[in-house]
Amino acid sequence: MAKSSSKVLLAGIFGLATGIAIGLLFAPAKGSKTRKRLKKRLMSLAETIEDDVTNKLGALKSVFSGEEEEEEEGDAQTEGENVTRNA
């Protein structure tokens, strides 16, 4: 059952992303401007996902190695930059 629900969730996320992309492409803005905006948003989303995955993997590694995760100043600064970039 877990496999089927994860497939449904993945299909829903994919459908949502596809719908947003198509909606942006048919938006009343100039095509080149819309494509640039879409590319910028997708790159930002990819960076955010990459950062999140990296942080989660680091936390997971520290749990399995028995070490406590300590947040560094650089991590907080990166998180702040991500928040302002996504705003």
KEGU-439697 format. One record per atom (N, C-alpha, C, O): residue in three letters; x, y, z. Coordinates in steps of 0.2 Angstrom, whole numbers, plus 5000, padded with zeros to 4 digits. Example, Ala and Ser with C-alpha at 12.3 -4.5 7.8 and 13.67 -1.06 7.14 Angstrom:
ala506649725039/ala506249785039/ala506649845039/ala507149835042/ser506449895035/ser506849955036/ser506450005039/ser506750065040/
This chain:
met500449945000/met500050005000/met500450065000/met500250114997/ala501050065003/ala501450125004/ala501750144997/ala501850194995/lys501850084993/lys502150104986/lys501550134982/lys501750184978/ser500950114982/ser500450144978/ser500350214980/ser500150264976/ser500350234987/ser500250304989/ser500750344987/ser500650404986/ser501350324987/ser501950364985/ser501950374978/ser502150434976/lys501650324974/lys501650344967/lys501050394965/lys501150434961/val500550394969/val500050444968/val500250504970/val500150554967/leu500650514976/leu500950574978/leu501450604972/leu501350664971/leu501850564970/leu502350584965/leu501950604958/leu502150654955/ala501450564956/ala501050584951/ala500650654952/ala500650694947/gly500450664958/gly500150734959/gly500550784959/gly500450844956/ile501150774962/ile501650834962/ile501950844954/ile501950904952/phe502050794950/phe502150804943/phe501650834940/phe501750884936/gly501050814941/gly500450854937/gly500450924939/gly500250964935/leu500550944946/leu500451004948/leu501051054945/leu500951104942/ala501651024945/ala502151064941/ala502051074934/ala502251124931/thr501851024931/thr501651024923/thr501151074922/thr501151114918/gly500651074926/gly500051124926/gly500351194927/gly500151244923/ile500751204932/ile501051274933/ile501451294927/ile501451354925/ala501851254924/ala502251264919/ala501851284913/ala502051334909/ile501351244911/ile500951264905/ile500551324906/ile500451364902/gly500351334913/gly499951404914/gly500451464913/gly500251514910/leu501051454915/leu501551514914/leu501651524907/leu501751574904/leu501751464903/leu501851474896/leu501251504892/leu501351544887/phe500651494894/phe500051534891/phe499851594894/phe499351624893/ala500251624899/ala500151684902/ala500151744897/ala500451734892/pro499851794899/pro499851854894/pro500451894894/pro500451944890/ala501051874897/ala501651904896/ala501951884890/ala501851834887/lys502451924888/lys502851914882/lys503251844883/lys503451824888/gly503251804878/gly503451734878/gly504251724881/gly504351684885/ser504651774878/ser505351764880/ser505451784888/ser505851754891/lys505051834890/lys505051854897/lys504751804901/lys505051784907/thr504251764899/thr503951714903/thr504451654903/thr504451624909/arg504751634898/arg505251584898/arg505851594903/arg506051554906/lys506051664903/lys506551684907/lys506351674914/lys506751654919/arg505751694916/arg505451694923/arg505451624925/arg505551604930/leu505151584920/leu505051504922/leu505751474923/leu505851434928/lys506251494919/lys506951464920/lys507251484927/lys507551444930/lys507151544928/lys507351574935/lys507051534941/lys507351524945/arg506451534940/arg506051494946/arg506251424946/arg506351394952/leu506351394941/leu506551324941/leu507251314944/leu507351264947/met507651354942/met508351354944/met508351364952/met508751334955/ser507951414954/ser507951424961/ser507651364965/ser507851344970/leu507151334962/leu506851274965/leu507351214965/leu507351184970/ala507751204960/ala508251154960/ala508751164965/ala508951124968/glu508951234966/glu509451244971/glu509151234978/glu509551204982/thr508551254979/thr508251234986/thr508251164987/thr508351144993/ile508051124982/ile507951054983/ile508651024984/ile508750984989/glu509151044981/glu509851024981/glu510051034989/glu510350994992/asp509951094991/asp510151114998/asp509851075003/asp510151055008/asp509151065002/asp508751025007/asp509050955007/asp509050925012/val509150925001/val509350855001/val510050845004/val510150805008/thr510450895003/thr511150895006/thr511150905013/thr511450865017/asn510650945016/asn510650955023/asn510350885026/asn510550865031/lys509850855023/lys509550795025/lys510050735025/lys510050705030/leu510450735020/leu510950685020/leu511450695025/leu511650645028/gly511650755026/gly512150765031/gly511850745038/gly512250715042/ala511250765039/ala510950745046/ala510850675047/ala510950645052/leu510650635041/leu510650565041/leu511250535042/leu511350485046/lys511850555039/lys512450525040/lys512650535048/lys512950495050/ser512550595050/ser512750605057/ser512350565062/ser512650545067/val511750545061/val511350505065/val511650435065/val511750405070/phe511850405059/phe512050345058/phe512750335061/phe513050285062/ser513150395061/ser513850385063/ser513850395071/ser514450395074/gly513350425074/gly513350435081/gly513550505083/gly513550515089/glu513650545078/glu513850615080/glu513250655080/glu512750645077/glu513250715084/glu512750755085/glu512850815079/glu513450835078/glu512350835076/glu512350885071/glu512450955074/glu512050975078/glu512950985072/glu513051055074/glu512951105068/glu513251095063/glu512551155069/glu512351205064/glu512951255064/glu513051285069/glu513251265058/glu513751315057/glu513451375055/glu512951385053/glu513851435056/glu513651495054/glu513551495046/glu513051525044/gly513951465042/gly513851455035/gly513151435033/gly512851455029/asp512951375037/asp512251345036/asp511751395037/asp511251405033/ala511751435042/ala511251485043/ala511251535038/ala510751565036/gln511851565036/gln511851615031/gln511551585024/gln511251625021/thr511751525022/thr511451495016/thr510751485017/thr510351505012/glu510451465022/glu509751465023/glu509451535022/glu508851535019/gly509751585025/gly509451655025/gly509451675017/gly508951705015/glu509951655014/glu510051675007/glu509451645003/glu509251674998/asn509351575004/asn508851545001/asn508151575002/asn507751574997/val508051595008/val507351625010/val507251695006/val506751705003/thr507851735006/thr507751795002/thr507751784995/thr507351824991/arg508051734992/arg508051724985/arg507351694983/arg507151714977/asn507051654987/asn506351624985/asn505751674987/asn505251664985/ala505951734990/ala505351784992/ala505151824986/ala504751864986/
